[in-house]
Amino acid sequence: MRKQSGTLPQLGTADLLAAINQLSGELQSGFGRQSAHSVASTAAAVLGLPRVVVTDTEKVLAGVGDELPHPAIEEQTATVIDRHRFEKPTVYQVASGEGSTDIAVAVFHFDDVPLGAIHVVTSPEVRPPLAELTQFAGIVSSQLALADLEQSRTAAAQAELVALRAQISPHFVHNSLTAIAGFVHRDPDRARALLGTFAEFLRATFRTRGELSNISDELQLVEIYLELEQARFGDRFETSLRVAPEVLGVQLPFLTIQPIVENAIRHGLEHREGRGLLKISVVDQGAEAQVVVEDDGVGIDPEVLAAALEGRGSTPHVGVLAVDERLRTTFGAEYGLVISTASGAGTCVTMQIPKYVRDRR
C-alpha cells in the first residue's frame, strides 16, 4: 500500500515562508532558466520530493535529482498544454529501467495562457502529492502574474518617460502601437515595417529639449509621423506637402512642426465626418521662412484658444502651447504662433522663422 502524501507544508511554517519569499524574489525577473531552477529546488524542499523538473511550454529548463529523459518530459508538457489541463495535475508514466516511474505534472498559467510546467517524481511508497502540487503551481502562477504586471508597469513607465523626454504625446505612442498590433496577424510584413518606422521616430525624437534642428529634419520627422498615423486612419485624410527647397536648412527649435501636425490630426481631422485634408507648406519670405499647417477638421473655439495662449484657461492643445512658448523664447515675443480657427471651420497655424537670428537662450 502506498502511503498518503503529506500536506503542504513539508517544511516548518517559518522555513516554508522563507522559501516562498525567496522564490517570489527570483520570479520577479520573469520565467527563465535561473528562476526555473529556483522553482525546482523550492518545490523539492516544500513537497519533500527528490526529483523535480521544470519546463517552459516546450523544453526542460531546470531539474533537481536524478536526470529524467527530456524528450518524455517535454512530450508530456506539450500534451497537457494541448489538452488544456490547467486546473489540476496529470499523472503519467515514463519507462525507467525494468519498470516505470509515476510523474505528476502541473501547468503554470496566467489568464489561461500556459507559461510552463512542473513535473514531480514520487517514490513507490508515496502517492503523488496532487493537492500540494496544485497549491504550489498556483503560488508560482500568481507570482509570475505579478511579475508580468510589474514588468508591464515598468515598461509603461519607461514609455511614458521616453514620451516626456522626447515631447511625444503618450496618446500617439499608444495609438501607434495599437495600429501596429492590428497588422501582426493579417500583414506581418507591414507590422515589421511599421515597427521599424516607430523605432526610427523614437530615435529621432530622443534629443534634448533645447536643441535646435532645421526645417529639413523637422519635415522628415513629420513624414515618419504621418506614415504611422495613416496606418491607423487609412484613407480618412489626405496630405498635401509643398516646400521651398531653399529654406530647408533654416534652423528652428527641435520638434516644432510635428506637434502642430499631431494637433491637427488628433483634435481636428480625427473628429471630422468624412475624408479630411491636411496641408503643410513651407515658403521663402526673404528674411524669414513661413511654415503653415492647415486642416479642414472640426476647429477650435477661438475664445477658448485665446484664453489658453494668454495663460487664462486650460486646453487639450498643450503641444501647440509648448511650440508657441519655445518659438517666443528662442526668437523673441513677436515670433509666436498665429492661429486662425473657428468651431467647425478647421484650423490654420502659421509660424514665421527668422533665417539669420541666433538662439537667444
C-alpha positions as CSV (number, residue, x, y, z in Angstrom):
1,M,0.0,0.0,0.0
2,R,1.2,3.5,-0.8
3,K,1.3,6.0,2.0
4,Q,-0.7,9.2,1.8
5,S,1.4,12.2,0.8
6,G,2.0,14.8,3.4
7,T,0.0,18.0,3.2
8,L,1.7,21.3,2.3
9,P,3.9,22.4,4.0
10,Q,6.6,19.7,4.3
11,L,8.8,22.3,5.8
12,G,8.2,24.1,9.0
13,T,6.0,27.2,8.7
14,A,8.9,29.7,9.1
15,D,11.0,27.8,6.6
16,L,8.1,27.5,4.2
17,L,7.5,31.2,4.3
18,A,11.2,31.9,3.8
19,A,11.4,29.6,0.8
20,I,8.3,31.1,-0.8
21,N,9.5,34.6,-0.2
22,Q,12.9,33.8,-1.7
23,L,11.2,32.2,-4.7
24,S,9.0,35.2,-5.2
25,G,12.1,37.4,-5.4
26,E,13.6,35.1,-8.0
27,L,10.4,35.2,-10.1
28,Q,10.3,39.0,-10.2
29,S,12.6,39.0,-13.2
30,G,10.2,36.6,-15.1
31,F,10.4,32.9,-16.1
32,G,13.7,31.7,-17.4
33,R,16.4,29.1,-16.6
34,Q,17.6,30.8,-13.4
35,S,14.1,31.2,-11.9
36,A,13.1,27.7,-13.1
37,H,16.0,26.3,-11.1
38,S,14.7,28.2,-8.0
39,V,11.2,26.8,-8.7
40,A,12.5,23.2,-8.9
41,S,14.7,23.4,-5.8
42,T,11.9,25.1,-3.8
43,A,9.4,22.5,-4.9
44,A,11.7,19.7,-3.9
45,A,12.0,21.2,-0.4
46,V,8.4,22.1,0.0
47,L,6.9,18.9,-1.3
48,G,9.6,16.7,0.2
49,L,10.3,15.0,-3.2
50,P,13.8,14.2,-4.5
51,R,13.2,14.6,-8.3
52,V,11.6,17.7,-9.8
53,V,11.8,19.0,-13.4
54,V,10.6,22.4,-14.6
55,T,9.9,23.3,-18.2
56,D,8.7,26.2,-20.2
57,T,5.9,25.5,-22.8
58,E,8.4,23.5,-24.9
59,K,11.6,22.4,-23.3
60,V,13.2,21.5,-20.0
61,L,14.7,24.5,-18.1
62,A,15.9,23.0,-14.8
63,G,15.8,20.0,-12.6
64,V,16.6,18.6,-9.2
65,G,17.7,15.0,-8.5
66,D,18.4,12.2,-11.0
67,E,18.3,13.1,-14.7
68,L,14.9,12.3,-16.3
69,P,14.5,11.8,-20.1
70,H,14.0,15.2,-21.6
71,P,12.0,14.0,-24.6
72,A,9.4,12.3,-22.5
73,I,9.1,15.3,-20.1
74,E,8.8,17.7,-23.0
75,E,6.2,15.5,-24.7
76,Q,4.1,15.4,-21.6
77,T,4.3,19.2,-21.2
78,A,3.1,19.6,-24.8
79,T,0.3,17.1,-24.2
80,V,-1.1,18.7,-21.1
81,I,-0.9,22.2,-22.6
82,D,-2.5,21.0,-25.9
83,R,-5.3,19.4,-23.9
84,H,-5.7,22.4,-21.7
85,R,-5.3,20.5,-18.5
86,F,-4.6,23.6,-16.3
87,E,-6.8,23.2,-13.3
88,K,-5.3,20.0,-11.7
89,P,-2.2,17.9,-12.2
90,T,-2.0,15.0,-14.6
91,V,-0.2,11.7,-13.7
92,Y,1.7,9.8,-16.4
93,Q,4.3,7.1,-16.5
94,V,7.8,7.0,-18.0
95,A,9.8,3.9,-18.6
96,S,12.5,3.5,-16.0
97,G,15.0,0.6,-16.1
98,E,12.9,-2.6,-15.8
99,G,9.8,-0.8,-14.7
100,S,8.1,2.6,-14.9
101,T,8.1,5.8,-13.0
102,D,5.0,7.8,-12.0
103,I,5.3,11.5,-12.7
104,A,2.7,14.2,-11.8
105,V,2.7,17.4,-13.9
106,A,1.0,20.7,-13.2
107,V,0.9,23.7,-15.5
108,F,1.8,27.3,-14.6
109,H,-0.6,29.6,-16.3
110,F,-1.7,33.3,-16.3
111,D,-5.1,34.4,-17.7
112,D,-5.5,30.9,-19.2
113,V,-2.2,31.3,-21.0
114,P,0.3,28.5,-20.3
115,L,3.8,29.6,-19.1
116,G,5.4,26.3,-18.3
117,A,5.0,23.2,-16.2
118,I,6.4,21.3,-13.2
119,H,7.0,17.6,-13.1
120,V,7.5,15.7,-9.8
121,V,8.6,12.1,-9.4
122,T,7.5,10.2,-6.3
123,S,8.8,7.1,-4.7
124,P,6.8,3.8,-4.8
125,E,5.8,4.3,-1.1
126,V,4.3,7.8,-1.5
127,R,1.3,8.8,-3.6
128,P,1.8,11.8,-5.9
129,P,1.1,14.9,-3.8
130,L,-1.6,16.2,-6.2
131,A,-3.3,18.7,-3.9
132,E,0.0,20.1,-2.7
133,L,1.3,20.3,-6.3
134,T,-1.8,22.2,-7.3
135,Q,-1.2,24.7,-4.4
136,F,2.5,25.1,-5.3
137,A,1.7,25.6,-9.1
138,G,-0.9,28.2,-8.1
139,I,1.7,30.1,-6.0
140,V,4.2,30.1,-8.8
141,S,1.5,31.1,-11.4
142,S,0.4,34.0,-9.2
143,Q,4.0,35.2,-8.7
144,L,4.6,35.0,-12.4
145,A,1.4,37.0,-13.0
146,L,2.6,39.7,-10.5
147,A,6.0,39.7,-12.2
148,D,4.3,40.2,-15.6
149,L,2.2,43.0,-14.2
150,E,5.2,44.7,-12.6
151,Q,7.2,44.4,-15.9
152,S,4.2,45.9,-17.8
153,R,4.1,48.8,-15.3
154,T,7.8,49.3,-15.7
155,A,7.5,49.2,-19.4
156,A,4.6,51.7,-19.3
157,A,6.6,54.0,-17.0
158,Q,9.6,53.8,-19.3
159,A,7.5,54.5,-22.3
160,E,6.0,57.5,-20.5
161,L,9.4,58.7,-19.6
162,V,10.6,58.5,-23.2
163,A,7.4,60.3,-24.3
164,L,8.0,63.1,-21.9
165,R,11.7,63.3,-22.7
166,A,11.0,63.4,-26.4
167,Q,7.9,65.6,-26.0
168,I,5.8,62.9,-27.8
169,S,2.2,62.6,-26.9
170,P,1.6,59.3,-25.0
171,H,-1.7,59.2,-26.9
172,F,0.2,58.9,-30.1
173,V,2.5,56.2,-28.7
174,H,-0.5,54.1,-27.6
175,N,-2.3,54.6,-30.9
176,S,0.8,53.8,-33.0
177,L,1.5,50.5,-31.1
178,T,-2.2,49.6,-31.3
179,A,-2.2,50.2,-35.0
180,I,0.9,48.1,-35.5
181,A,-0.5,45.3,-33.4
182,G,-3.5,45.2,-35.7
183,F,-1.3,44.3,-38.6
184,V,0.6,41.5,-36.8
185,H,-1.6,38.7,-37.9
186,R,-3.1,39.9,-41.2
187,D,0.0,41.6,-42.6
188,P,3.1,40.7,-40.6
189,D,5.5,42.3,-43.1
190,R,3.6,45.6,-42.8
191,A,3.7,45.3,-39.0
192,R,7.5,44.8,-39.0
193,A,8.0,47.8,-41.3
194,L,5.8,50.0,-39.2
195,L,7.6,48.9,-36.0
196,G,10.8,49.9,-37.7
197,T,9.3,53.2,-38.5
198,F,8.1,53.7,-35.0
199,A,11.5,52.9,-33.6
200,E,13.0,55.4,-36.1
201,F,10.6,58.1,-34.9
202,L,11.6,57.4,-31.2
203,R,15.3,57.6,-32.0
204,A,14.9,60.8,-33.9
205,T,12.9,62.5,-31.2
206,F,15.0,61.4,-28.2
207,R,17.0,64.5,-28.1
208,T,17.4,67.3,-25.5
209,R,14.7,70.0,-25.2
210,G,16.9,72.9,-26.0
211,E,18.5,71.5,-29.2
212,L,18.0,73.3,-32.5
213,S,17.0,71.5,-35.6
214,N,16.4,72.5,-39.2
215,I,13.3,72.5,-41.4
216,S,14.5,69.5,-43.4
217,D,14.9,67.3,-40.4
218,E,11.6,68.5,-38.9
219,L,9.8,67.6,-42.1
220,Q,11.4,64.2,-42.2
221,L,10.1,63.6,-38.7
222,V,6.6,64.8,-39.8
223,E,6.7,62.3,-42.7
224,I,7.5,59.4,-40.4
225,Y,4.8,60.5,-38.0
226,L,2.2,60.7,-40.9
227,E,3.2,57.2,-42.1
228,L,2.3,55.8,-38.6
229,E,-0.9,57.8,-38.4
230,Q,-2.1,56.8,-41.9
231,A,-1.6,53.2,-40.9
232,R,-4.2,53.9,-38.2
233,F,-6.6,56.1,-40.2
234,G,-6.3,54.6,-43.6
235,D,-7.7,57.0,-46.2
236,R,-9.7,59.1,-43.8
237,F,-7.5,62.1,-44.7
238,E,-5.1,63.1,-47.4
239,T,-1.9,65.1,-47.1
240,S,-0.6,67.9,-49.2
241,L,3.1,69.0,-48.8
242,R,4.6,72.0,-50.5
243,V,8.2,73.1,-49.6
244,A,10.6,75.7,-50.9
245,P,14.0,73.8,-51.1
246,E,16.0,77.0,-50.3
247,V,14.7,77.2,-46.7
248,L,15.3,73.5,-45.8
249,G,18.5,74.5,-43.8
250,V,16.8,77.2,-41.7
251,Q,17.1,76.5,-38.0
252,L,14.2,76.3,-35.5
253,P,13.6,74.7,-32.1
254,F,13.6,70.9,-32.2
255,L,10.3,69.2,-32.6
256,T,8.4,72.3,-33.6
257,I,6.4,71.2,-36.7
258,Q,5.4,67.7,-35.7
259,P,3.3,68.7,-32.6
260,I,1.3,71.1,-34.8
261,V,0.6,68.3,-37.3
262,E,-0.3,66.0,-34.5
263,N,-2.7,68.6,-33.1
264,A,-4.3,69.0,-36.5
265,I,-5.0,65.2,-36.7
266,R,-5.9,64.5,-33.1
267,H,-8.1,67.5,-32.4
268,G,-9.2,68.4,-35.9
269,L,-9.3,65.6,-38.5
270,E,-9.9,62.7,-36.1
271,H,-13.3,64.1,-35.1
272,R,-14.3,65.2,-38.6
273,E,-17.0,63.3,-40.6
274,G,-15.9,62.1,-44.0
275,R,-12.5,62.5,-45.5
276,G,-10.3,65.4,-44.4
277,L,-7.3,67.3,-45.8
278,L,-4.1,68.3,-44.1
279,K,-1.9,70.9,-45.9
280,I,1.6,71.7,-44.9
281,S,3.5,74.4,-46.7
282,V,6.9,76.0,-46.2
283,V,7.7,79.1,-48.2
284,D,10.6,81.5,-48.6
285,Q,9.8,85.1,-47.5
286,G,13.1,86.8,-47.8
287,A,14.5,87.2,-44.3
288,E,12.1,84.6,-42.9
289,A,10.7,81.2,-43.7
290,Q,7.0,80.7,-43.2
291,V,5.5,77.3,-42.1
292,V,1.8,76.8,-42.4
293,V,-0.1,73.7,-41.1
294,E,-3.8,73.8,-42.1
295,D,-6.6,71.3,-41.7
296,D,-10.3,71.2,-42.5
297,G,-11.3,69.5,-39.3
298,V,-13.7,70.5,-36.5
299,G,-11.8,73.6,-35.5
300,I,-11.3,75.3,-32.1
301,D,-13.4,77.8,-30.2
302,P,-11.4,81.0,-30.7
303,E,-12.1,82.4,-27.3
304,V,-11.0,79.2,-25.5
305,L,-7.8,79.1,-27.6
306,A,-7.1,82.8,-26.9
307,A,-7.5,82.3,-23.2
308,A,-5.2,79.3,-23.2
309,L,-2.5,81.2,-25.2
310,E,-2.7,84.0,-22.7
311,G,-2.5,81.7,-19.8
312,R,-6.0,82.3,-18.6
313,G,-7.5,78.9,-19.3
314,S,-6.8,75.2,-19.9
315,T,-6.8,73.4,-23.2
316,P,-6.0,69.9,-24.6
317,H,-3.8,71.6,-27.2
318,V,-0.8,71.5,-25.0
319,G,1.6,70.7,-27.8
320,V,0.6,73.9,-29.6
321,L,1.2,76.0,-26.5
322,A,4.6,74.4,-26.0
323,V,5.6,75.2,-29.5
324,D,4.4,78.8,-29.1
325,E,6.4,79.2,-25.9
326,R,9.6,77.8,-27.4
327,L,9.4,79.9,-30.5
328,R,9.0,83.1,-28.4
329,T,11.8,82.1,-26.1
330,T,14.2,81.3,-29.0
331,F,13.4,84.1,-31.4
332,G,11.5,86.8,-29.5
333,A,7.9,87.6,-28.4
334,E,7.0,88.6,-32.0
335,Y,7.6,85.1,-33.3
336,G,4.7,83.3,-31.6
337,L,2.2,81.2,-33.4
338,V,-0.6,82.8,-35.4
339,I,-3.7,80.6,-35.2
340,S,-6.8,81.1,-37.4
341,T,-9.8,78.9,-36.4
342,A,-13.4,78.6,-35.6
343,S,-15.7,75.8,-34.4
344,G,-16.5,73.6,-37.4
345,A,-14.2,75.7,-39.7
346,G,-10.9,73.9,-39.5
347,T,-7.6,75.4,-38.1
348,C,-4.6,77.1,-39.7
349,V,-1.4,77.5,-37.7
350,T,1.3,79.8,-39.1
351,M,4.8,80.3,-37.8
352,Q,7.5,82.7,-39.0
353,I,11.1,81.5,-38.7
354,P,13.8,84.2,-39.0
355,K,16.7,82.9,-41.2
356,Y,19.6,84.7,-39.6
357,V,18.7,85.1,-35.9
358,R,20.7,83.0,-33.4
359,D,19.2,81.2,-30.5
360,R,18.8,83.8,-27.8
361,R,18.9,81.5,-24.8
